[in-house]
Amino acid sequence: MVNNPGVANPAVAKYKTQVKFTGDKTTAPDDLFQFRLTSVITAADFAAMNSNGNTIKSVGFIAANTGAADADAAKTAVEKGTALPSAWKAASTDYVSQASASSDAYFGAIIKNISHASQATDIDCIAYVCYNDGTADHYVWYSAAVTAKVASGYDAAVANWKAQ
């Protein structure tokens, strides 16, 4: 959904994911937990979207239960600043971490207070970067959703957590 000919094919991609639990490792984690998604923008793409009259305005993500809704409708809502379809949630920030101009840039998003007792499906997440070229906003999205295996991978995540 990039529509700016001045920036050639910029991309944003998944860097890593993490499930964070709290509770007693000898018994079981608390019911509520977090899923963290960290995204990466290459140094070249970050420079292209944040120099020469271009300015990164925000980064973030949209998320919904896997198979619950149309991602394109959610992307369009974010881009137009309208209400998201009911199955989708969004989070955004203007904080991007970059150690130097020649290093890749990173930003993260967290889905908090996921309840194991009520979360029966996995969650699809799609991150984005919004930049402005001086005339309009442009959005760069993940090429495909990242599935947070918060339901199907829960037992394995708990086992990993207990083993740490």
Secondary structure, 3 states (H helix, E strand, C coil): CCCCCCCCCCCCEEEEEEEECCECCCCCECCEEEEEEEEEECHHHHHHHCCCCCEEEEEEEEEEECCCCCHHHHHHHHHHCCCCCCCCEEEEECCCEECCCCCCEEEEEEEEEEECCCCCCCEEEEEEEEEECCCCEEEEECCCCEEECCCCCHHHHHHHHHHC
